[in-house]
Amino acid sequence: MSSSDQAELSTLRSQLEELTERAVAVAGRYGDTPDSAVAADLYTAERSLFAARRALDRAIASLEQ
């Protein structure tokens, strides 16, 4: 794997982590409100972002072998 690919994948992983944190922060503001469905949808997004991060980690590991 080239160093530029490694840097790009690392950047993508960081962006996924940031997006996850932001989604959870917004979800937390809606958890106990009449709009709690917004929180539920954002927690679903969180799980999807986490799954994407795991897939990216697997891709990185595969390229490092």
Secondary structure as the mmCIF struct_conf table of DSSP 4:
data_model
#
loop_
_struct_conf.conf_type_id
_struct_conf.id
_struct_conf.beg_label_comp_id
_struct_conf.beg_label_asym_id
_struct_conf.beg_label_seq_id
_struct_conf.end_label_comp_id
_struct_conf.end_label_asym_id
_struct_conf.end_label_seq_id
HELX_RH_AL_P HELX_RH_AL_P1 SER A 3 TYR A 30
TURN_TY1_P TURN_TY1_P1 GLY A 31 ASP A 32
BEND BEND1 THR A 33 THR A 33
TURN_TY1_P TURN_TY1_P2 PRO A 34 ASP A 35
HELX_RH_AL_P HELX_RH_AL_P2 SER A 36 GLU A 64
#
